[in-house]
Amino acid sequence: MLDLSFFNREPAKVGPALIGASLSFNGVGGLIVEVEAYDRDDPSSHSFRGETPRNKAMFGPAGHAYVYRSYGIHWCLNIVTRKGSAVLIRALQPSMGVQMMEMRRGAEDIRLLCSGPGKLCQALGISIDQDGLPLNAPPFELRLADVAQPVVAGPRIGITKALDLPWRFGLAGSRFWSRKF
């Protein structure tokens, strides 16, 4: 079982370490190929203005899920790091429960199943019901890669503040990113 103390540090350090990790929810998932880091002092972070009912999980224990709805449509999964900080899981390379993902997403192109945070949550069946749950216990399973993976970095997507921070991390050469670096 993954020791949750691994997550209790700066999100920009946790993010690249998650690349190549295996993540599943109820046996459906794959390899993490893209993430974004959000720090408590980052003006683009949900926690920047303090704790609210929506972002409460971000102020909870490290290694737990922070799930929120984006644009009133899509659920997004984050892993809480140090208090008020998190890493958004942007994309997976599907490998477990692919048929279930195809059914949930109504798509057959494997590259489109989890190539964005909303698609990923839809494919895995993640919703607000998982907000605050630990990522090292069922129904989640998270296993770090045995060896460090080659990582690329760049600016985050879909934000309007702190655009200069290269806190989007991806598996070098992956075909499964939400967008190219």
N, CA, C and O of each residue as an XYZ file, in Angstrom:
724
protein
N       0.849     -1.183      0.000
C       0.000      0.000      0.000
C       0.895      1.247      0.000
O       1.862      1.327      0.757
N       0.564      2.201     -0.844
C       1.311      3.440     -0.971
C       1.172      4.275      0.301
O       0.063      4.513      0.780
N       2.305      4.714      0.840
C       2.327      5.568      2.026
C       1.906      6.976      1.600
O       2.545      7.580      0.738
N       0.837      7.496      2.200
C       0.302      8.789      1.799
C       1.233      9.949      2.117
O       1.019     11.052      1.613
N       2.263      9.738      2.938
C       3.221     10.811      3.218
C       3.968     11.217      1.940
O       4.510     12.320      1.866
N       4.001     10.332      0.934
C       4.591     10.650     -0.361
C       3.988     11.935     -0.935
O       4.688     12.705     -1.593
N       2.713     12.166     -0.694
C       1.994     13.292     -1.279
C       2.141     14.588     -0.492
O       1.838     15.656     -1.023
N       2.594     14.527      0.747
C       2.624     15.698      1.617
C       3.851     16.565      1.329
O       4.741     16.704      2.168
N       3.879     17.138      0.136
C       4.966     18.020     -0.298
C       4.467     18.897     -1.435
O       3.290     18.847     -1.793
N       5.342     19.684     -1.991
C       4.954     20.624     -3.037
C       4.335     19.888     -4.231
O       4.869     18.876     -4.685
N       3.207     20.399     -4.736
C       2.557     19.725     -5.868
C       3.417     19.674     -7.121
O       3.291     18.736     -7.908
N       4.287     20.657     -7.330
C       5.153     20.648     -8.510
C       6.239     19.579     -8.408
O       6.907     19.286     -9.400
N       6.424     18.999     -7.237
C       7.342     17.859     -7.072
C       6.565     16.535     -7.180
O       7.075     15.557     -7.726
N       5.347     16.512     -6.663
C       4.521     15.306     -6.724
C       4.072     15.036     -8.166
O       4.073     13.888     -8.609
N       3.691     16.082     -8.894
C       3.175     15.926    -10.254
C       4.048     15.072    -11.156
O       3.571     14.069    -11.687
N       5.317     15.437    -11.350
C       6.144     14.621    -12.239
C       6.359     13.202    -11.725
O       6.538     12.277    -12.516
N       6.341     13.026    -10.403
C       6.528     11.690     -9.823
C       5.327     10.785    -10.080
O       5.441      9.564     -9.972
N       4.174     11.371    -10.420
C       2.979     10.580    -10.728
C       2.951     10.077    -12.169
O       2.183      9.173    -12.499
N       3.786     10.660    -13.023
C       3.804     10.236    -14.425
C       4.278      8.779    -14.500
O       5.334      8.424    -13.977
N       3.478      7.958    -15.158
C       3.767      6.533    -15.284
C       3.172      5.684    -14.181
O       3.267      4.457    -14.221
N       2.549      6.333    -13.181
C       1.876      5.585    -12.114
C       0.611      4.938    -12.671
O       0.034      5.419    -13.646
N       0.193      3.861    -12.052
C      -1.040      3.178    -12.419
C      -2.154      3.654    -11.485
O      -2.009      3.610    -10.263
N      -3.261      4.107    -12.065
C      -4.408      4.584    -11.295
C      -5.652      3.866    -11.769
O      -5.931      3.813    -12.967
N      -6.401      3.310    -10.827
C      -7.685      2.710    -11.192
C      -8.728      3.031    -10.135
O      -8.416      3.299     -8.974
N      -9.974      2.994    -10.578
C     -11.140      3.183     -9.721
C     -12.082      2.030    -10.024
O     -12.560      1.886    -11.149
N     -12.345      1.210     -9.015
C     -13.166      0.006     -9.198
C     -12.660     -0.857    -10.353
O     -13.448     -1.421    -11.112
N     -11.338     -0.951    -10.476
C     -10.720     -1.816    -11.476
C     -10.650     -1.262    -12.875
O     -10.236     -1.969    -13.793
N     -11.048     -0.001    -13.072
C     -11.006      0.646    -14.383
C      -9.970      1.756    -14.322
O     -10.028      2.607    -13.434
N      -9.008      1.762    -15.269
C      -7.994      2.811    -15.232
C      -6.856      2.578    -16.203
O      -7.016      1.937    -17.242
N      -5.690      3.120    -15.834
C      -4.521      3.017    -16.701
C      -3.345      3.758    -16.129
O      -3.278      4.014    -14.927
N      -2.401      4.106    -17.010
C      -1.194      4.816    -16.599
C      -1.414      6.318    -16.682
O      -1.961      6.816    -17.666
N      -0.991      7.038    -15.653
C      -1.076      8.494    -15.656
C      -0.042      9.036    -16.631
O       1.153      8.776    -16.489
N      -0.510      9.799    -17.633
C       0.391     10.343    -18.648
C       0.407     11.866    -18.678
O       1.208     12.458    -19.400
N      -0.477     12.519    -17.895
C      -0.510     13.983    -17.874
C      -1.162     14.459    -16.589
O      -2.203     13.949    -16.175
N      -0.528     15.454    -15.958
C      -1.034     16.053    -14.724
C      -0.750     17.555    -14.736
O       0.032     18.044    -15.551
N      -1.396     18.278    -13.822
C      -1.089     19.679    -13.569
C      -1.022     19.910    -12.074
O      -1.820     19.356    -11.318
N      -0.067     20.730    -11.643
C       0.105     21.039    -10.225
C      -0.530     22.387     -9.889
O      -0.459     23.332    -10.675
N      -1.152     22.463     -8.710
C      -1.775     23.690     -8.205
C      -1.407     23.860     -6.742
O      -1.766     23.031     -5.906
N      -0.690     24.934     -6.432
C      -0.218     25.202     -5.082
C      -1.172     26.156     -4.358
O      -1.910     26.902     -5.003
N      -1.158     26.136     -3.052
C      -2.070     26.971     -2.255
C      -1.833     28.453     -2.466
O      -2.755     29.245     -2.270
N      -0.630     28.862     -2.860
C      -0.330     30.276     -3.101
C      -0.449     30.655     -4.570
O      -0.083     31.764     -4.960
N      -0.951     29.751     -5.372
C      -1.087     29.919     -6.818
C      -2.437     30.582     -7.110
O      -3.476     30.027     -6.751
N      -2.447     31.753     -7.751
C      -3.728     32.434     -8.000
C      -4.684     31.662     -8.905
O      -5.864     32.008     -8.971
N      -4.217     30.633     -9.599
C      -5.120     29.821    -10.434
C      -5.672     28.610     -9.672
O      -6.470     27.846    -10.215
N      -5.252     28.437     -8.426
C      -5.710     27.295     -7.626
C      -7.062     27.573     -6.973
O      -7.360     28.709     -6.603
N      -7.865     26.541     -6.836
C      -9.155     26.674     -6.151
C      -8.996     27.071     -4.694
O      -9.936     27.589     -4.090
N      -7.829     26.838     -4.122
C      -7.612     27.117     -2.699
C      -7.037     28.504     -2.437
O      -6.843     28.877     -1.280
N      -6.764     29.264     -3.471
C      -6.064     30.541     -3.330
C      -6.757     31.497     -2.365
O      -6.088     32.209     -1.616
N      -8.077     31.522     -2.374
C      -8.824     32.443     -1.510
C      -9.268     31.795     -0.194
O     -10.043     32.379      0.564
N      -8.768     30.586      0.066
C      -9.093     29.921      1.321
C     -10.083     28.782      1.149
O     -10.546     28.486      0.048
N     -10.387     28.161      2.267
C     -11.263     26.989      2.271
C     -12.725     27.374      2.065
O     -13.217     28.345      2.640
N     -13.408     26.589      1.230
C     -14.840     26.732      0.969
C     -15.454     25.336      0.992
O     -14.720     24.348      0.997
N     -16.773     25.232      1.006
C     -17.376     23.892      0.936
C     -16.919     23.115     -0.315
O     -16.732     21.900     -0.253
N     -16.740     23.816     -1.447
C     -16.337     23.157     -2.693
C     -14.929     22.579     -2.608
O     -14.693     21.461     -3.065
N     -13.982     23.333     -2.024
C     -12.582     22.901     -2.035
C     -12.111     22.308     -0.708
O     -10.910     22.142     -0.498
N     -13.032     21.991      0.177
C     -12.683     21.498      1.512
C     -11.686     20.340      1.483
O     -10.784     20.281      2.320
N     -11.838     19.425      0.533
C     -10.938     18.265      0.460
C      -9.491     18.684      0.225
O      -8.572     17.971      0.628
N      -9.271     19.840     -0.425
C      -7.903     20.317     -0.662
C      -7.183     20.660      0.645
O      -5.954     20.705      0.696
N      -7.947     20.895      1.672
C      -7.369     21.248      2.970
C      -7.343     20.043      3.905
O      -7.008     20.166      5.083
N      -7.696     18.891      3.374
C      -7.700     17.657      4.151
C      -6.384     16.919      4.001
O      -5.372     17.508      3.620
N      -6.400     15.627      4.302
C      -5.163     14.840      4.273
C      -4.566     14.682      2.880
O      -5.283     14.574      1.886
N      -3.242     14.670      2.833
C      -2.526     14.420      1.590
C      -2.832     13.003      1.105
O      -3.032     12.088      1.903
N      -2.865     12.840     -0.229
C      -3.122     11.534     -0.817
C      -4.592     11.183     -0.927
O      -4.943     10.041     -1.227
N      -5.454     12.162     -0.685
C      -6.894     11.946     -0.819
C      -7.391     12.653     -2.075
O      -6.724     13.542     -2.603
N      -8.553     12.254     -2.543
C      -9.134     12.822     -3.756
C      -9.788     14.165     -3.477
O     -10.448     14.353     -2.455
N      -9.597     15.076     -4.385
C     -10.370     16.318     -4.443
C     -11.084     16.272     -5.788
O     -10.447     16.370     -6.836
N     -12.406     16.122     -5.759
C     -13.209     16.027     -6.977
C     -14.114     17.251     -7.051
O     -14.796     17.588     -6.083
N     -14.116     17.906     -8.189
C     -14.976     19.069     -8.382
C     -15.568     19.025     -9.786
O     -15.081     18.304    -10.657
N     -16.614     19.797     -9.989
C     -17.242     19.886    -11.306
C     -16.675     21.098    -12.033
O     -16.605     22.195    -11.479
N     -16.276     20.885    -13.273
C     -15.718     21.945    -14.103
C     -16.772     22.422    -15.093
O     -17.411     21.619    -15.774
N     -16.944     23.734    -15.162
C     -17.913     24.350    -16.068
C     -19.324     23.790    -15.888
O     -20.136     23.845    -16.813
N     -19.617     23.257    -14.711
C     -20.936     22.709    -14.435
C     -21.251     21.439    -15.196
O     -22.402     21.002    -15.212
N     -20.254     20.836    -15.828
C     -20.485     19.681    -16.697
C     -19.673     18.461    -16.281
O     -20.233     17.391    -16.043
N     -18.348     18.620    -16.194
C     -17.433     17.491    -16.049
C     -16.857     17.397    -14.637
O     -16.521     18.414    -14.030
N     -16.746     16.179    -14.119
C     -16.029     15.957    -12.866
C     -14.543     15.925    -13.161
O     -14.127     15.467    -14.226
N     -13.741     16.410    -12.222
C     -12.278     16.410    -12.355
C     -11.678     15.836    -11.081
O     -12.105     16.174     -9.977
N     -10.686     14.966    -11.237
C     -10.020     14.304    -10.124
C      -8.658     14.925     -9.862
O      -7.834     15.056    -10.766
N      -8.439     15.300     -8.620
C      -7.147     15.808     -8.159
C      -6.690     14.941     -7.000
O      -7.502     14.314     -6.319
N      -5.376     14.912     -6.784
C      -4.815     14.267     -5.606
C      -4.273     15.369     -4.714
O      -3.420     16.152     -5.132
N      -4.767     15.429     -3.488
C      -4.325     16.445     -2.537
C      -2.867     16.178     -2.182
O      -2.472     15.044     -1.910
N      -2.076     17.251     -2.191
C      -0.679     17.151     -1.765
C      -0.599     17.841     -0.401
O      -1.347     17.487      0.510
N       0.287     18.808     -0.248
C       0.307     19.504      1.039
C      -0.962     20.336      1.166
O      -1.648     20.581      0.173
N      -1.273     20.765      2.372
C      -2.536     21.454      2.664
C      -2.801     22.600      1.675
O      -1.969     23.487      1.484
N      -3.974     22.548      1.062
C      -4.391     23.582      0.123
C      -3.819     23.423     -1.276
O      -3.977     24.318     -2.106
N      -3.166     22.316     -1.556
C      -2.527     22.093     -2.854
C      -2.965     20.737     -3.410
O      -3.358     19.838     -2.666
N      -2.886     20.615     -4.741
C      -3.320     19.367     -5.360
C      -2.700     19.212     -6.742
O      -2.170     20.160     -7.321
N      -2.781     17.990     -7.248
C      -2.351     17.669     -8.606
C      -3.573     17.150     -9.358
O      -4.177     16.148     -8.976
N      -3.924     17.853    -10.436
C      -5.030     17.453    -11.301
C      -4.557     16.328    -12.214
O      -3.513     16.443    -12.856
N      -5.321     15.242    -12.272
C      -5.022     14.144    -13.196
C      -5.688     14.494    -14.526
O      -6.914     14.455    -14.637
N      -4.883     14.836    -15.532
C      -5.410     15.303    -16.820
C      -5.647     14.189    -17.824
O      -6.591     14.264    -18.611
N      -4.800     13.142    -17.815
C      -4.958     12.103    -18.842
C      -4.343     10.789    -18.392
O      -3.351     10.749    -17.664
N      -4.973      9.712    -18.855
C      -4.481      8.353    -18.630
C      -4.300      7.652    -19.969
O      -4.955      7.985    -20.956
N      -3.411      6.691    -19.981
C      -3.324      5.721    -21.080
C      -4.127      4.514    -20.627
O      -3.654      3.754    -19.782
N      -5.331      4.310    -21.163
C      -6.204      3.241    -20.690
C      -5.575      1.859    -20.808
O      -4.952      1.535    -21.819
N      -5.744      1.041    -19.757
C      -5.240     -0.333    -19.813
C      -6.108     -1.321    -19.035
O      -5.975     -2.530    -19.224
N      -6.985     -0.837    -18.172
C      -7.847     -1.721    -17.369
C      -9.301     -1.312    -17.557
O      -9.654     -0.147    -17.375
N     -10.142     -2.272    -17.920
C     -11.560     -1.973    -18.078
C     -11.867     -1.108    -19.291
O     -12.768     -0.270    -19.248
N     -11.124     -1.307    -20.365
C     -11.276     -0.470    -21.552
C     -12.693     -0.556    -22.122
O     -13.240      0.457    -22.559
N     -13.294     -1.744    -22.125
C     -14.669     -1.869    -22.650
C     -15.651     -1.044    -21.822
O     -16.567     -0.435    -22.374
N     -15.467     -1.019    -20.509
C     -16.324     -0.199    -19.645
C     -16.135      1.286    -19.966
O     -17.100      2.049    -20.007
N     -14.883      1.686    -20.194
C     -14.610      3.083    -20.559
C     -15.294      3.444    -21.866
O     -15.886      4.516    -21.990
N     -15.210      2.541    -22.850
C     -15.838      2.793    -24.148
C     -17.344      2.957    -23.987
O     -17.948      3.828    -24.614
N     -17.941      2.132    -23.159
C     -19.374      2.214    -22.933
C     -19.737      3.544    -22.260
O     -20.670      4.225    -22.685
N     -19.004      3.901    -21.223
C     -19.300      5.139    -20.489
C     -19.086      6.377    -21.344
O     -19.830      7.351    -21.230
N     -18.069      6.341    -22.201
C     -17.731      7.510    -23.008
C     -18.445      7.527    -24.356
O     -18.536      8.575    -24.995
N     -18.955      6.370    -24.795
C     -19.573      6.319    -26.117
C     -18.542      6.550    -27.210
O     -18.848      7.122    -28.257
N     -17.320      6.101    -26.958
C     -16.219      6.278    -27.914
C     -15.430      4.980    -27.996
O     -15.353      4.222    -27.029
N     -14.844      4.735    -29.165
C     -14.053      3.522    -29.343
C     -12.575      3.804    -29.542
O     -11.752      2.911    -29.340
N     -12.215      5.019    -29.932
C     -10.805      5.367    -30.108
C     -10.161      5.436    -28.731
O     -10.485      6.316    -27.933
N      -9.258      4.519    -28.455
C      -8.657      4.412    -27.120
C      -7.969      5.710    -26.704
O      -7.883      6.011    -25.514
N      -7.481      6.479    -27.674
C      -6.809      7.743    -27.346
C      -7.774      8.806    -26.857
O      -7.346      9.778    -26.234
N      -9.059      8.650    -27.122
C     -10.046      9.653    -26.719
C     -10.761      9.308    -25.408
O     -11.559     10.106    -24.916
N     -10.489      8.155    -24.850
C     -11.225      7.721    -23.655
C     -10.880      8.539    -22.418
O     -11.776      8.894    -21.653
N      -9.615      8.842    -22.205
C      -9.167      9.522    -20.976
C      -8.249     10.693    -21.279
O      -7.378     11.013    -20.470
N      -8.422     11.341    -22.424
C      -7.534     12.418    -22.857
C      -8.057     13.786    -22.436
O      -8.262     14.670    -23.268
N      -8.263     13.941    -21.166
C      -8.733     15.182    -20.562
C      -9.348     14.850    -19.228
O      -9.849     13.740    -19.045
N      -9.328     15.785    -18.275
C      -9.796     15.459    -16.925
C     -11.277     15.077    -16.845
O     -11.644     14.211    -16.051
N     -12.127     15.707    -17.651
C     -13.541     15.355    -17.650
C     -13.790     14.000    -18.290
O     -14.576     13.202    -17.777
N     -13.125     13.737    -19.407
C     -13.238     12.443    -20.080
C     -12.762     11.328    -19.159
O     -13.386     10.271    -19.068
N     -11.647     11.578    -18.477
C     -11.065     10.593    -17.567
C     -12.061     10.201    -16.472
O     -12.266      9.016    -16.207
N     -12.673     11.196    -15.842
C     -13.626     10.887    -14.770
C     -14.861     10.177    -15.301
O     -15.385      9.276    -14.645
N     -15.333     10.569    -16.475
C     -16.474      9.879    -17.074
C     -16.114      8.432    -17.381
O     -16.898      7.528    -17.091
N     -14.954      8.201    -17.957
C     -14.525      6.855    -18.322
C     -14.354      5.955    -17.100
O     -14.682      4.769    -17.149
N     -13.841      6.518    -16.003
C     -13.605      5.729    -14.792
C     -14.838      5.651    -13.896
O     -14.896      4.808    -13.001
N     -15.819      6.513    -14.126
C     -17.018      6.532    -13.279
C     -16.817      7.304    -11.982
O     -17.458      7.001    -10.976
N     -15.932      8.298    -11.996
C     -15.645      9.104    -10.803
C     -16.584     10.297    -10.752
O     -16.821     10.958    -11.762
N     -17.121     10.569     -9.553
C     -18.021     11.707     -9.347
C     -17.732     12.333     -7.983
O     -16.769     11.961     -7.313
N     -18.548     13.258     -7.592
C     -18.402     13.942     -6.301
C     -18.456     12.951     -5.137
O     -17.975     13.254     -4.045
N     -19.030     11.787     -5.357
C     -19.106     10.774     -4.294
C     -17.722     10.318     -3.833
O     -17.586      9.769     -2.740
N     -16.700     10.540     -4.650
C     -15.342     10.120     -4.289
C     -14.529     11.259     -3.659
O     -13.384     11.052     -3.258
N     -15.110     12.443     -3.572
C     -14.406     13.587     -2.977
C     -13.988     13.255     -1.550
O     -14.821     12.873     -0.728
N     -12.704     13.402     -1.256
C     -12.177     13.166      0.078
C     -11.707     11.750      0.355
O     -11.135     11.496      1.415
N     -11.931     10.814     -0.569
C     -11.510      9.427     -0.337
C      -9.995      9.276     -0.492
O      -9.383      9.992     -1.285
N      -9.383      8.351      0.257
C      -7.947      8.109      0.094
C      -7.675      7.386     -1.222
O      -8.450      6.530     -1.648
N      -6.567      7.743     -1.856
C      -6.211      7.130     -3.137
C      -5.445      5.830     -2.965
O      -5.128      5.170     -3.954
N      -5.144      5.450     -1.737
C      -4.387      4.208     -1.507
C      -5.261      3.101     -0.923
O      -4.749      2.150     -0.332
N      -6.572      3.221     -1.088
C      -7.494      2.216     -0.564
C      -8.674      2.076     -1.528
O      -9.023      3.035     -2.215
N      -9.291      0.891     -1.585
C     -10.451      0.699     -2.459
C     -11.524      1.748     -2.160
O     -11.738      2.112     -1.003
N     -12.192      2.228     -3.200
C     -12.256      1.702     -4.568
C     -11.117      2.174     -5.477
O     -11.075      1.806     -6.651
N     -10.187      2.991     -4.945
C      -9.036      3.435     -5.739
C      -7.875      2.469     -5.570
O      -7.764      1.773     -4.561
N      -7.018      2.441     -6.575
C      -5.722      1.792     -6.462
C      -4.730      2.674     -7.208
O      -4.925      2.992     -8.381
N      -3.680      3.061     -6.524
C      -2.651      3.904     -7.105
C      -1.301      3.277     -6.812
O      -0.942      3.061     -5.655
N      -0.554      2.986     -7.873
C       0.784      2.387     -7.730
C       1.768      3.226     -8.535
O       1.591      3.439     -9.735
N       2.804      3.695     -7.854
C       3.822      4.484     -8.527
C       4.615      3.603     -9.486
O       4.707      2.390     -9.296
N       5.186      4.221    -10.514
C       6.041      3.500    -11.457
C       7.277      2.993    -10.724
O       7.768      3.646     -9.804
N       7.775      1.841    -11.127
C       8.967      1.257    -10.507
C      10.215      2.094    -10.762
O      11.110      2.152     -9.919
N      10.275      2.738    -11.916
C      11.403      3.596    -12.265
C      10.871      4.936    -12.758
O       9.766      5.012    -13.296
N      11.653      5.987    -12.572
C      11.247      7.318    -13.032
C      11.046      7.306    -14.543
O      11.843      6.733    -15.285
N       9.986      7.936    -14.976
C       9.642      7.994    -16.392
C      10.151      9.304    -17.000
O      10.305     10.290    -16.279
N      10.415      9.335    -18.313
C      10.821     10.586    -18.957
C       9.636     11.553    -18.987
O       8.558     11.217    -19.477
N       9.850     12.753    -18.457
C       8.762     13.721    -18.270
C       9.042     14.993    -19.062
O      10.167     15.493    -19.084
N       7.998     15.509    -19.713
C       8.056     16.831    -20.339
C       7.227     17.780    -19.486
O       6.312     17.352    -18.782
N       7.546     19.065    -19.548
C       6.827     20.062    -18.758
C       6.448     21.235    -19.645
O       7.107     21.520    -20.645
N       5.378     21.906    -19.263
C       4.936     23.077    -20.006
C       3.881     23.826    -19.225
O       3.570     23.463    -18.091
N       3.323     24.877    -19.824
C       2.295     25.661    -19.142
C       0.988     24.879    -18.999
O       0.677     24.003    -19.805
N       0.241     25.216    -17.960
C      -1.045     24.562    -17.716
C      -2.076     25.044    -18.730
O      -1.881     26.047    -19.416
N      -3.175     24.303    -18.804
C      -4.211     24.529    -19.807
C      -5.463     25.109    -19.145
O      -5.820     24.715    -18.035
N      -6.126     26.041    -19.825
C      -7.437     26.515    -19.411
C      -7.450     27.415    -18.194
O      -8.467     27.509    -17.507
N      -6.335     28.082    -17.912
C      -6.292     29.011    -16.782
C      -5.986     30.408    -17.309
O      -5.546     30.563    -18.448
N      -6.216     31.418    -16.486
C      -5.952     32.799    -16.903
C      -4.923     33.484    -16.015
O      -4.496     34.598    -16.317
N      -4.515     32.836    -14.922
C      -3.526     33.413    -14.009
C      -2.354     32.457    -13.864
O      -2.493     31.247    -14.045
N      -1.189     33.022    -13.530
C       0.035     32.227    -13.329
C       0.345     31.366    -14.560
O       0.723     30.200    -14.446
N       0.177     31.966    -15.717
C       0.394     31.260    -16.978
C       1.857     30.892    -17.211
O       2.153     30.013    -18.020
N       2.760     31.549    -16.516
C       4.186     31.324    -16.736
C       4.730     30.091    -16.032
O       5.852     29.668    -16.311
N       3.964     29.512    -15.131
C       4.450     28.353    -14.384
C       4.397     27.086    -15.244
O       3.331     26.745    -15.758
N       5.519     26.384    -15.412
C       5.535     25.157    -16.220
C       5.111     23.948    -15.385
O       5.888     23.012    -15.196
N       3.878     23.976    -14.889
C       3.407     22.960    -13.950
C       2.461     21.947    -14.579
O       1.680     21.304    -13.878
N       2.529     21.807    -15.874
C       1.847     20.710    -16.560
C       2.940     19.715    -16.923
O       3.949     20.074    -17.530
N       2.724     18.459    -16.541
C       3.736     17.432    -16.736
C       3.139     16.271    -17.518
O       1.983     15.901    -17.312
N       3.933     15.703    -18.414
C       3.445     14.590    -19.211
C       4.515     13.553    -19.469
O       5.711     13.832    -19.388
N       4.064     12.355    -19.782
C       4.959     11.276    -20.168
C       5.502     11.595    -21.555
O       4.734     11.723    -22.509
N       6.818     11.723    -21.672
C       7.440     12.088    -22.947
C       6.997     11.134    -24.054
O       7.065      9.914    -23.906
N       6.539     11.717    -25.170
C       6.165     10.937    -26.341
C       4.811     10.250    -26.286
O       4.472      9.517    -27.215
N       4.027     10.453    -25.242
C       2.734      9.771    -25.124
C       1.760     10.208    -26.222
O       1.757     11.368    -26.634
N       0.944      9.277    -26.684
C      -0.130      9.578    -27.643
C      -1.434      9.889    -26.927
O      -2.451     10.146    -27.572
N      -1.413      9.869    -25.585
C      -2.655      9.937    -24.814
C      -2.853     11.251    -24.056
O      -3.781     11.352    -23.255
N      -2.012     12.257    -24.285
C      -2.193     13.564    -23.636
C      -3.515     14.181    -24.061
O      -4.091     13.805    -25.082
N      -3.986     15.126    -23.270
C      -5.179     15.877    -23.643
C      -4.861     16.875    -24.769
O      -5.693     17.136    -25.638
N      -3.638     17.425    -24.732
C      -3.126     18.309    -25.778
C      -1.623     18.147    -25.848
O      -0.987     17.744    -24.874
N      -1.056     18.461    -27.004
C       0.396     18.375    -27.162
C       1.090     19.409    -26.283
O       0.518     20.450    -25.959
N       2.306     19.115    -25.909
C       3.126     20.054    -25.150
C       3.840     20.981    -26.117
O       4.591     21.858    -25.690
